[in-house]
C-alpha cells in the first residue's frame, strides 16, 4: 500500500477536490443507485478549505476530498446507512492524486484523521446528514427559523455563521440549503448597526489604557492592551465591510482580504512592533482615524470628527471611540436592540471554542444579558 505524499504534487485546494469528488464520483453514483433522491451536496462546516485558507500544510490532518450530503430527515434515516456503505465500496481511491481514504492514528491523544491509501473499502469523508439537524447542531434552533429574531442573531458566533454560509454548494435539488445560506448570509440592518456600535464601544473601553499602563511603568501591559485593540480594530473593519470574522487562527487572513487592509495593515503592524509608548500611540491613533473615516463613509450616522484628542485631562491620545458607539445606538429604531446594553453578540464578549459549541448556552447567556438591568458604578 502506498503512502500519500501530497507535498510532492501540485496543491489542489480542498474546495476543488470536493467539487471533483461530487462531479466525478458521487453525482454519477447517486444518479444510478438513487435516481429520484432529492439531495444537496456541499463542502461546508469546519475546515480551512471552507474559508479558502487551506494550503499544502492542511493535508496533514482532517483534510482531503470530502463532502456533506444533505437529505430530508426521513430520507437520511431510510437511505443514510446504505448510502454510506455504498460509497465505501464505490468511491475512487483518489481524486487528483489525493486519497479519499482516511485513517485514525493509534495515539489516543491524536484523534484526527489522516490521508492514507487503501486496497479495500474507503473510509471516506462523504458525510450524510439531514439538513435541519445539521443546521440546528451548528447554530441552534435559530438556524431553522424563517426569520431569526434579534436575540437569535446575537447568540450566533461569526465563525459558526461562516461555517454555514462560506464554502460551496455543488448541487441543491430541494433548495433548502441554499435558502438557509441566503437567510444567514449577513445580519439584518438594525442588528448590524447595533454590533458596529458595540465594537466601537469595546475600542473606547481600552484605548486610554495603552498610555496609562506605560505611565505606570507597565510596558508589557501597554503592549498587551495595544494588541487587544489591534484585534478589535480588525474585527471592526470586517464588520464595517459586512464580512463575518473567523476565529483567531484565520482572523489575520480574513482581514488581509478586506478593502481596509492596505491602509490599516501597516499601521496595525507598527502598533504591535512598537517598543515605546509614543510610537505605539501614534500608530494606534492613525489606525483609529482611518477606521473612523471608513465609518463616516458608510453614512450610518452624521459625520463625526475622525481625529485624535487627549483623554479628558490626561496626556494620552485617543479617538474617544464612544462617540461612534453613541451615534450608532441613537439611530437604532428596533426597540429590543435599543433596550439592550452595548454588549453585542456572543463573540464580542466571549472567546472560547468550547462555549461556541453549545448553542443553547449561548442563547441563554444572551437572554440573561437582555433581562439584566444591573449597572456598575465608580
C-alpha positions in Angstrom: 0.0 0.0 0.0 1.4 3.4 -1.0 1.9 6.3 1.4 0.3 9.6 0.3 2.8 12.3 -0.4 0.7 15.4 -1.2 3.7 17.7 -0.7 5.3 16.3 -3.9 2.2 17.1 -6.0 0.9 20.5 -7.1 -1.5 21.6 -4.3 -5.2 21.4 -5.2 -7.4 23.4 -2.9 -9.9 21.4 -0.8 -13.0 23.1 -2.4 -11.8 22.0 -5.8 -11.2 18.4 -4.6 -14.8 18.4 -3.1 -16.2 19.6 -6.4 -14.4 17.0 -8.4 -15.4 14.3 -5.9 -19.0 15.2 -6.4 -18.9 15.6 -10.2 -16.8 12.6 -11.0 -17.9 10.1 -8.3 -20.8 11.0 -6.0 -23.2 12.5 -8.5 -23.0 9.6 -11.0 -23.3 7.1 -8.2 -26.5 8.8 -6.8 -27.9 9.0 -10.3 -27.5 5.2 -10.8 -28.5 4.0 -7.4 -30.9 6.7 -6.1 -32.2 8.4 -9.2 -35.1 10.0 -7.5 -33.5 11.0 -4.2 -33.6 14.8 -3.6 -30.3 15.9 -2.1 -27.8 18.8 -1.6 -24.1 18.3 -1.9 -21.7 20.9 -0.4 -18.4 21.5 1.3 -19.5 23.4 4.4 -18.9 23.2 8.1 -15.5 23.0 9.8 -12.2 23.0 7.8 -9.8 25.6 6.4 -10.9 24.8 2.9 -14.4 26.1 3.6 -12.8 29.6 4.1 -10.4 29.1 1.2 -7.4 29.3 3.6 -6.1 25.8 3.1 -2.5 25.2 1.9 -0.4 22.1 1.4 0.2 22.1 5.2 -3.6 21.4 5.7 -3.1 18.0 4.1 -1.5 16.6 7.3 -4.9 16.1 9.0 -8.6 16.3 8.7 -8.4 17.5 5.0 -8.9 15.9 1.6 -11.6 15.1 -0.8 -14.8 15.4 1.3 -18.4 16.4 1.0 -21.5 16.9 3.0 -24.7 15.3 1.6 -27.9 16.7 2.9 -31.2 14.7 2.8 -34.6 15.2 4.4 -34.8 13.6 7.8 -36.9 10.7 6.5 -34.5 10.0 3.6 -31.5 10.3 5.9 -32.9 7.7 8.2 -34.1 5.4 5.4 -31.1 5.7 3.0 -28.2 7.0 5.0 -26.7 3.7 6.2 -26.9 2.1 2.8 -25.6 5.2 1.1 -22.5 5.3 3.4 -21.8 1.7 2.7 -22.2 2.0 -1.0 -19.8 5.0 -1.1 -17.2 3.0 0.9 -17.2 0.4 -1.9 -17.7 2.5 -5.0 -15.8 5.7 -4.4 -12.5 6.1 -6.2 -9.3 5.6 -4.2 -8.1 9.1 -5.1 -9.0 12.4 -6.6 -6.2 14.2 -8.5 -3.7 12.1 -6.6 -5.1 12.8 -3.2 -6.5 9.7 -1.3 -10.2 9.6 -0.5 -9.4 7.1 2.4 -8.6 8.4 5.9 -7.4 6.6 9.0 -7.1 7.4 12.6 -3.7 7.0 14.2 -3.1 4.7 17.2 -2.3 7.6 19.5 -5.4 8.5 21.7 -4.0 12.0 22.1 -4.0 12.4 18.3 -7.6 11.7 17.3 -7.5 13.5 13.9 -7.9 11.7 10.6 -5.0 11.4 8.1 -5.0 10.6 4.4 -4.0 7.1 3.6 -4.1 4.7 0.7 -6.1 1.5 0.9 -6.7 -1.6 -1.2 -10.1 -2.2 0.4 -13.2 -0.2 1.2 -12.7 3.6 1.5 -13.2 5.1 5.0 -14.5 8.2 3.3 -15.4 11.7 4.3 -18.7 11.9 2.5 -20.9 12.6 5.4 -24.7 12.1 5.2 -26.9 14.5 7.3 -30.4 15.5 7.5 -30.3 19.3 6.9 -32.5 20.5 9.8 -30.4 18.5 12.4 -27.1 19.7 10.9 -28.2 23.4 10.9 -29.6 23.1 14.5 -26.4 21.4 15.7 -24.2 24.1 14.4 -26.3 27.2 15.2 -29.2 26.1 17.3 -32.9 26.3 16.5 -32.5 29.8 15.3 -31.0 28.4 12.1 -34.3 26.9 11.2 -36.4 30.0 11.8 -37.8 31.7 8.7 -36.5 35.0 10.2 -34.3 34.7 13.3 -35.1 37.4 15.9 -32.6 39.8 17.2 -31.6 37.7 20.2 -31.1 34.7 17.9 -28.6 36.7 15.8 -26.7 37.9 18.9 -26.3 34.2 20.0 -24.7 33.2 16.7 -20.9 33.3 16.7 -19.5 34.6 13.4 -17.2 31.6 12.9 -20.3 29.4 13.1 -22.1 31.6 10.6 -19.2 31.3 8.2 -19.2 27.5 8.5 -22.8 27.6 7.1 -22.5 30.4 4.6 -19.0 30.0 3.2 -17.7 27.0 1.3 -19.5 25.9 -1.8 -22.7 24.2 -2.8 -22.4 21.8 -5.8 -26.0 20.7 -6.1 -29.2 21.6 -4.2 -32.2 19.8 -5.6 -34.6 20.7 -2.7 -33.2 24.3 -2.5 -33.4 24.3 1.3 -29.6 24.6 1.9 -29.3 27.5 -0.5 -32.3 29.2 1.2 -30.7 28.8 4.6 -27.3 30.1 3.4 -29.1 33.1 1.9 -31.1 33.7 5.1 -27.9 33.7 7.2 -25.6 35.4 4.8 -25.5 38.7 6.8 -27.1 40.4 9.7 -30.3 42.4 9.4 -29.6 46.1 9.1 -30.6 47.0 12.7 -28.5 44.2 14.2 -25.5 45.2 12.1 -25.7 48.8 13.3 -26.0 47.6 16.9 -23.0 45.3 16.5 -21.0 48.1 15.0 -21.9 50.3 18.0 -20.8 47.6 20.4 -17.5 47.1 18.6 -16.7 50.8 18.8 -17.6 50.6 22.5 -15.0 47.9 23.0 -12.4 50.1 21.5 -13.4 53.0 23.7 -13.1 51.0 26.9 -9.4 50.3 26.4 -7.9 53.0 24.1 -6.7 55.1 27.1 -5.1 52.1 28.8 -2.2 51.9 26.4 -0.9 55.2 27.8 -2.0 54.6 31.4 -0.1 51.3 31.6 3.0 52.8 30.1 2.9 55.7 32.5 2.6 53.3 35.4 5.8 51.5 34.3 3.9 48.6 32.8 5.2 48.5 29.3 4.2 44.8 28.9 0.6 45.7 29.9 0.6 48.6 27.4 1.8 46.3 24.6 -0.8 43.6 25.5 -3.6 46.3 25.5 -2.4 47.6 22.2 -2.6 44.0 20.8 -6.2 43.7 22.1 -7.1 47.0 20.4 -5.5 45.8 17.1 -7.7 42.7 17.2 -10.8 44.8 17.9 -10.0 47.2 15.1 -9.5 44.2 12.7 -12.9 42.8 13.7 -14.4 46.3 13.4 -13.1 46.6 9.8 -14.6 43.2 8.9 -18.0 44.4 10.4 -17.8 47.6 8.5 -17.3 45.8 5.3 -20.1 43.3 6.1 -17.8 40.3 6.4 -18.2 37.7 9.2 -15.0 37.4 11.2 -13.5 33.9 11.6 -12.0 32.6 14.8 -8.4 33.6 15.8 -6.4 31.3 13.6 -7.8 32.9 10.4 -8.6 36.4 11.6 -5.5 37.9 10.1 -6.0 36.0 6.8 -9.6 37.3 6.6 -8.6 40.9 7.5 -6.0 40.8 4.7 -8.8 40.3 2.2 -10.6 43.5 3.3 -10.5 46.8 1.5 -9.1 48.4 4.6 -6.1 46.1 4.9 -3.8 48.1 2.5 -4.2 51.2 4.6 -4.7 49.6 8.1 -2.3 46.7 7.9 1.0 48.7 8.1 -0.5 50.8 11.0 -1.6 47.8 13.0 1.7 46.0 12.4 3.5 49.2 13.5 1.5 49.3 16.7 2.4 45.7 17.5 6.1 46.2 16.8 6.5 49.5 18.6 8.9 49.3 21.6 8.0 52.7 23.2 4.7 54.4 24.0 5.0 57.4 21.6 5.4 55.2 18.6 2.7 52.7 19.8 0.3 55.5 20.4 1.0 57.2 17.1 0.3 54.1 15.1 -2.8 53.3 17.0 -4.2 56.8 16.6 -3.5 56.7 12.9 -5.4 53.4 12.8 -8.3 54.8 14.8 -8.6 57.8 12.4 -8.5 55.6 9.3 -11.3 53.3 10.7 -13.3 56.4 11.7 -13.1 57.8 8.2 -14.4 54.5 6.9 -17.3 54.7 9.3 -18.2 58.2 8.1 -18.2 56.8 4.5 -20.9 54.4 5.4 -23.4 57.2 6.1 -25.0 55.4 9.0 -24.6 58.5 11.3 -23.9 62.1 10.8 -20.1 62.6 10.1 -18.0 62.5 13.3 -14.6 64.1 13.8 -12.1 61.4 12.9 -9.3 63.0 14.8 -7.3 62.1 17.9 -7.6 64.1 21.1 -6.4 63.9 24.8 -8.2 61.6 27.1 -10.0 64.0 29.4 -7.2 65.8 31.4 -4.7 63.1 30.9 -1.8 63.1 28.4 -3.0 60.1 26.4 -4.1 60.5 22.8 -7.3 58.6 21.9 -10.2 58.8 19.4 -12.9 58.7 22.1 -14.5 55.9 20.2 -17.6 56.0 22.4 -18.7 58.9 20.2 -19.2 56.5 17.4 -21.0 54.0 19.6 -23.4 56.6 20.9 -24.2 57.9 17.4 -25.0 54.4 16.1 -27.1 53.5 19.2 -29.0 56.7 18.9 -30.0 55.8 15.4 -31.5 52.4 16.2 -35.2 52.0 15.5 -35.6 48.4 16.8 -36.9 48.7 20.3 -35.5 45.4 21.5 -32.0 46.5 20.5 -32.4 50.0 21.9 -33.2 48.4 25.3 -30.1 46.3 25.3 -26.8 47.4 26.9 -24.0 47.9 24.4 -22.6 44.5 24.9 -23.1 43.0 21.5 -23.1 39.4 20.1 -21.6 36.5 21.9 -18.2 36.7 20.2 -17.9 40.4 21.1 -17.8 39.5 24.8 -16.7 35.8 24.9 -13.9 34.0 23.3 -14.0 30.2 23.7 -14.4 27.4 21.2 -15.9 25.1 23.7 -18.5 27.7 24.6 -19.3 28.3 20.9 -20.1 24.6 20.5 -23.1 25.0 22.9 -25.8 26.9 21.1 -28.3 26.6 23.9 -25.9 28.0 26.4 -25.2 30.9 24.1 -28.8 31.8 23.7 -29.4 31.6 27.5 -26.5 33.9 28.1 -27.8 36.4 25.6 -31.3 36.3 27.2 -29.7 36.9 30.6 -27.9 40.0 29.3 -31.1 41.3 27.8 -33.0 40.7 31.1 -30.3 42.3 33.3 -30.7 45.9 34.5 -27.5 45.7 36.6 -25.1 48.6 36.4 -21.6 49.0 37.7 -20.7 52.3 39.4 -17.4 54.1 40.2 
